[in-house]
Amino acid sequence: AVVSTQSTGNIAVIIATTELQSFSLYFNILLAQFYDEIIKILIKALVGRQRPGSSDGRFPRINNFSFPSGHSSRMGMLGFLLMTTQDTSIQFSMVVVLLAGIVCASRVLLGRHYVTDVVGGFVIGTLNGIVYTTWFWVEDESFESFFLKIADVTKGLGL
């Protein structure tokens, strides 16, 4: 399921956002999530590592593959995006790192992943963030010109 509840939530925020800079950030995060998800799915299929045996059935199994941890990958990617593309304070950065640590630790403590799945997922997610910001990041100015073109077209159509 490439469209997760997290992605759906981002879509709702994008639709409700009126400030161009916020729209640009949320849209980029959404695209980066899709990118991260595709890479994660490909690696899981290639590696094929089974989940730990301690999964006791309390949690539904979307798939049986463990490496890399998708939650950890997402935290690495989101943390990188937020701390490198935004003017953030040291306190905000510390909160991001703390939340990433909690999410990563929970995956092991819940018996869903091995430690190497979580560490590998975090590294892969961070690398995905680097690749996304380097080659795919859409700047605010691109969104502005895009919306001005849409406004011209809709005005020309009498909408």
C-alpha positions as CSV (number, residue, x, y, z in Angstrom):
1,A,0.0,0.0,0.0
2,V,2.0,2.9,-1.3
3,V,-0.6,5.4,-0.2
4,S,-0.4,5.2,3.6
5,T,-2.4,7.0,6.2
6,Q,0.6,9.3,6.6
7,S,0.5,10.2,2.9
8,T,-3.2,10.7,3.0
9,G,-2.7,13.1,6.0
10,N,-0.2,15.0,4.0
11,I,-2.5,15.3,1.0
12,A,-5.2,16.8,3.4
13,V,-2.7,19.3,4.7
14,I,-1.6,20.2,1.2
15,I,-5.2,20.9,0.2
16,A,-5.9,23.0,3.3
17,T,-2.7,25.0,3.0
18,T,-2.8,28.5,1.5
19,E,0.7,29.7,2.1
20,L,3.0,28.9,-0.9
21,Q,6.1,28.1,1.2
22,S,4.1,25.6,3.3
23,F,2.5,24.1,0.3
24,S,5.9,23.6,-1.3
25,L,7.3,21.9,1.8
26,Y,4.3,19.6,2.2
27,F,4.2,18.7,-1.4
28,N,7.9,17.9,-1.4
29,I,7.4,15.7,1.7
30,L,4.6,13.9,0.0
31,L,6.7,13.2,-3.1
32,A,9.7,12.2,-1.0
33,Q,7.4,9.7,0.9
34,F,6.4,8.1,-2.3
35,Y,10.1,8.0,-3.4
36,D,11.1,6.5,-0.1
37,E,8.3,3.9,-0.2
38,I,9.3,2.7,-3.7
39,I,12.9,2.3,-2.8
40,K,12.0,0.5,0.4
41,I,9.6,-1.9,-1.4
42,L,12.3,-2.7,-4.0
43,I,15.0,-3.4,-1.4
44,K,12.6,-5.5,0.7
45,A,11.8,-7.6,-2.4
46,L,15.5,-8.0,-3.3
47,V,16.7,-8.9,0.2
48,G,13.7,-10.9,1.3
49,R,14.7,-11.1,5.0
50,Q,11.9,-12.6,7.1
51,R,10.6,-10.8,10.1
52,P,11.7,-11.9,13.6
53,G,9.9,-14.9,15.0
54,S,8.8,-12.9,18.0
55,S,5.9,-11.4,16.1
56,D,3.1,-13.0,18.1
57,G,0.1,-12.2,15.8
58,R,-0.9,-9.0,17.7
59,F,-0.1,-7.0,14.6
60,P,-1.4,-7.6,11.1
61,R,1.3,-8.6,8.7
62,I,1.3,-6.5,5.6
63,N,4.2,-8.5,4.3
64,N,6.8,-10.9,5.8
65,F,9.8,-8.9,4.9
66,S,11.8,-7.2,7.5
67,F,14.8,-5.4,5.9
68,P,14.7,-2.4,5.8
69,S,12.4,-1.1,8.4
70,G,9.9,1.2,6.6
71,H,9.2,3.3,9.7
72,S,12.9,3.8,10.3
73,S,13.5,4.7,6.6
74,R,10.7,7.2,6.8
75,M,12.1,8.8,9.9
76,G,15.5,9.1,8.4
77,M,14.2,10.7,5.3
78,L,11.8,13.1,7.1
79,G,14.4,14.1,9.6
80,F,16.9,14.8,6.9
81,L,14.3,16.9,4.9
82,L,13.2,18.9,7.9
83,M,16.6,19.6,9.2
84,T,18.2,20.5,5.9
85,T,15.5,22.4,4.0
86,Q,14.0,24.4,6.8
87,D,15.5,27.1,9.1
88,T,15.2,25.0,12.2
89,S,16.4,25.7,15.8
90,I,18.6,23.3,17.7
91,Q,15.7,22.5,19.9
92,F,13.5,21.5,16.9
93,S,16.4,19.3,15.6
94,M,16.7,17.6,19.0
95,V,13.0,16.8,19.0
96,V,13.2,15.4,15.5
97,V,16.1,13.2,16.5
98,L,14.3,12.1,19.7
99,L,11.2,11.2,17.8
100,A,13.2,9.2,15.2
101,G,14.9,7.4,18.0
102,I,11.6,6.5,19.7
103,V,10.1,5.2,16.4
104,C,13.2,3.2,15.6
105,A,13.5,1.7,19.1
106,S,9.8,0.8,19.1
107,R,10.1,-1.3,15.9
108,V,12.7,-3.5,17.7
109,L,10.9,-3.6,21.1
110,L,7.6,-4.6,19.4
111,G,9.4,-7.5,17.8
112,R,8.7,-6.3,14.2
113,H,12.4,-5.9,13.2
114,Y,15.9,-6.8,14.0
115,V,18.3,-4.0,15.1
116,T,20.0,-4.2,11.7
117,D,16.7,-3.6,9.9
118,V,16.2,-0.4,11.8
119,V,19.7,0.9,11.4
120,G,19.7,0.0,7.7
121,G,16.3,1.5,7.3
122,F,17.4,4.8,8.9
123,V,20.5,5.0,6.8
124,I,18.5,4.2,3.6
125,G,15.9,6.8,4.5
126,T,18.6,9.4,5.1
127,L,20.2,8.5,1.7
128,N,16.8,8.8,0.1
129,G,16.4,12.3,1.6
130,I,19.8,13.3,0.2
131,V,18.9,12.0,-3.2
132,Y,15.4,13.6,-3.2
133,T,16.7,17.0,-2.1
134,T,19.6,16.9,-4.6
135,W,17.7,15.8,-7.7
136,F,13.9,16.1,-7.1
137,W,13.2,18.9,-4.7
138,V,10.7,21.4,-6.2
139,E,11.6,25.0,-5.3
140,D,9.0,27.5,-4.1
141,E,9.4,29.6,-7.3
142,S,8.4,26.6,-9.4
143,F,5.2,26.3,-7.5
144,E,4.5,30.0,-7.8
145,S,4.9,30.0,-11.6
146,F,2.8,26.8,-11.9
147,F,-0.1,28.4,-9.9
148,L,0.2,31.6,-11.9
149,K,-0.2,29.6,-15.1
150,I,-3.2,27.8,-13.7
151,A,-4.7,31.1,-12.7
152,D,-4.2,32.4,-16.3
153,V,-5.8,29.3,-17.8
154,T,-8.8,29.4,-15.5
155,K,-9.3,33.1,-16.1
156,G,-9.1,32.5,-19.9
157,L,-11.8,29.8,-19.5
158,G,-14.0,32.2,-17.5
159,L,-13.7,30.2,-14.3
